Amino acid sequence: MRIAPKNIQPTVSVEYFPPRGISSERALVTGAHALRRFKPAYQTITFGAGGSATEGSLEWSTQLQALNEVPTASHLALCHFNKESLLEFANTLWESGIKRLVVLRGDVVEGQGDGLAGYNSVAHAIAELKALHPFDISIAGYPEIHPKATSLNADLDVLIAKQEAGADRAITQYFFNNEDFYRFRDRAVAHGFKKSIVPGIIPIVNFAKIKAFSANCAASIPEHFEELYAAAGDDKSAFTDVSRAIIQQQVRDLAQNGVDELHIYTLNRVDLTADAIRAFQGEFGSDDVPEFIPALAG
C-alpha cells in the first residue's frame, strides 16, 4: 500500500438512473444539485438496464446538465438501436449539448439478436460515433472478466480494439474486492491499454438485490458482507452504517493504491455517494472537501 499523493486533485464522476414518478424525480433533481458541491468532472444518465427502454434518457441528460451545470454523458446501449437510429440519436444528443457518451452493448434480451445494432463490434460503433462528432467516449471494463468472454486475453483484446477505435477511458463494472481491480488494471496496461481505467463503485442500498444482480454480471461479493448485513437486520440506520463503512473503506484503499479517478453508480442515493466522495477526496489531503447538506437533497 502507498499513501495517496497530496499534490493531485482527484476526479470523481457520478451516475444516475432516470427517475420514475414525481417523488423520485424530485429526489433526483435535488440530489444532483446537492452533489454539485463536490464538483464532479461529469455526470451520466443511464438507460437500458436489464433491457429496459431508452425513454427519458435524452430529456434527463439535458435537464440535469442545465440544472447543475455539470457536463453530462448519456449512455448508448447498442442493443436498443440499429445503425440509422443510433447515429440519429447520437446526433440529437450532440445538438442538445451532450458531448459525452458511455458506449456499450447493453443487456441483450430475446429478440434483439447480438445487440450490436448491425455493427461488427462495439469498437466498430465507437469509430462511427467518433467520425460523426468528436464525442468524449467512455467504455466498459470488467475487473472480474466479462461473463461472456472466452478468456482473459480475449476480453483484453476487446478493450484494446475499443481504444483503437477512439475510446477515451474505461469505466469498470462495479466490484467489491479491490484486488480484482488492481489485477485488471495491471493486466490491461501490460496488454497495451493506455487510457484511464476508472474504477466503478456502487453503494449497497439493498443487499438482496445487489446479490442477485451480481450473480448475473459475475461480480463477486465478499463472504463477510453477509454477516455484516445480517447483524444489521431490519434496522435501517444500522444497514446504512454498514454500507457507508464498506464504500468508504473501499475508496480509501483505492486512493492509497494509485487511483485518482472514481466513478460512482449512485443508485440515486446521494447520501452514501457523498460519504464516498468525501472519504476519497480526503485521502488526497484536500482542505476544502465540502460538507454534504441533506436539505439540498430533499
Secondary structure, DSSP 8 states (H G I E B T S, - for coil): -----TT---EEEEEE----SHHHHHHHHHHHHHHGGG--SEEEE---GGG---TTHHHHHHHHHHHH---EEEEEEGGG--HHHHHHHHHHHHHTT--EEEEE-----TTSTTSSTT-SSHHHHHHHHHHHS--EEEEEE-TT--TT-SSHHHHHHHHHHHHHHT--EEEE---S-HHHHHHHHHHHHHHT--SEEE-EE---S-HHHHHHHHHHHT----HHHHHHHHHHTT-HHHHHHHHHHHHHHHHHHHHHTT--EEEEE-TT-HHHHHHHHHHHHHTTT-S------GGGG-
